[in-house]
Amino acid sequence: MTTLRRKISDDIEMNHELQPMLTGEAKDDQKRKQKMRLEDQDDFVRKGYFLCMVLFLASGVAMVVAVTRGAYKDVVLAETVMVSVLGTAYGVLFVVMICCYGSGQLRIAILLFVSTFVGIVGGFMIGVNLKMVVSHLKD
């Protein structure tokens, strides 16, 4: 479907380059081309949003498993930061993701915030794990 859409878009673009005036059929072709570009862009954002949602849920599961198993109880304040700061931010972002899914413009902003949050959680957990490894190597 996407390749067919791209082929039609390329054909319309070639026809448009041959006709310098935007009247009648050329104007309609330009409108169709713009519509196809917007549909492709919306598909890309929607797929990125769902990928981001999967990563977001995976990071939430990782945080819950780490806290419930007590994986970071040897590191001072790690569990407290995960529960109080990251847990609260996770809850707020989760509610925002559910409530604002219908808006295309907000979907892009949410995608940026959630991907940043996933990076922060991943970096925090990797940093705590490295600290634990270093402290065990010193012992």
N, C-alpha and C positions, 0 to 999 in steps of 0.2 A: 504494500500500500504506500509506504513512504517512498520507495524507488519510483513508483508510478507518479506520485505527486511531484518528485524532483524532476522527472523527465518532462512532465507537463509544464512545470515552472521554467525549465531551461528552454523549451520550445517557445513559450510565451516571451521569454526574455530575448530570444533571437529575433522573433517577429517584431518586438518593440524596438530593437536596435535598427531595424531596416526602415522604420517609419518614425521620422523625427517629430511629427505633429501628434499630439495626444487628442485625437478625436475619434468618436465612434468606437470601432472595434479595438483600437489600440488602448483607449481609455479603459475599456472593459477588461482587457488583458492585464493592464497594470493593476487594476483592482483585484483581479483573481490572484495575481502573483503576490500582492501584499497580503491577501487573506491566507494563502498557503504558507507564507513565511511566518505569519503570526500563529498559525496552527502548529507548525513545526516547533516554534519556540515554546508554545504552551505544552506540547508533548514532552519536550526536553525538561522543562521546569517540573512537570508532574512526575516524571520518572526520577529526577533528582530528589524530589521531595519524598517519594516513597523509599528511595535508598537511604536518605537521611533519617527517615523515621525508623527503618530497620536498625541502623547504627545506634540511634538514640535508645531504642528498646534494649539492644544488646548491652549498651553501657549501663543502663539501669539495672539489668540483671546482674552484670558483673559487680556493680556497687553493692547490691543486696547480698549477693553470695559472699563477697569479701567481708561485709560487716557481720552477717549472721554466723559465719564460720570463725570469726575472730582472727582473720589472717593478719591484721595490722595492729594487734593489741600490744606488740612489742615496741612499736614506733609511737612516740609521744604525740598526742593530739591528732593522729592520722584518722582514726575512726570518728572523732568528734568533728573534724572538718568535713569528712565525708557525709556524716549524717546531717549536721546543721547547715552548712553552706551549700554543698553540692546537692544534698537531698532536697532542700528548699528550692533551689534553682531548677532542679529536675521537675519538681511538682508544678512550678509556675509555667515552665516551658511546655510541659505536657498538656496543661489546660489551654494554653494559648494555641498549641498545635491543633487541638480538637476544635476549639471555637472558631478559629480563623482559617480553616481549610478552604472555604468557599471563595475567598478573595484571592485573585491571582497576584495582585501587587503585594499583599501581605505574605503570600506564600513564599515569595522570593526573599523577603526580609527574614521570615521565620527560618528558612533554609540556611541563611547565613548565621543566624544566632545559634541554631541547633548544631550546625557543623562546628562552630567555635566551641560550644559546650562539650561536644564529644571529644574534641581535641584536648580541651582542658582536663577532662576526666581521665582520658587515656594517658596524658602526660603526668598527671598527679599519681595515678596508680603505678606507672612505670618508675617514677621517681621514688615512691615509697618502697617498691620492690627492690630497687637498686640500693637504697639506704639499708634495707634489711640484709641484703647480701653482703654489703660492706661491713656491717656490724657483726655478722656471723663470721666473716673472714678474720676480723680482728681478734675474735675469741679463739 
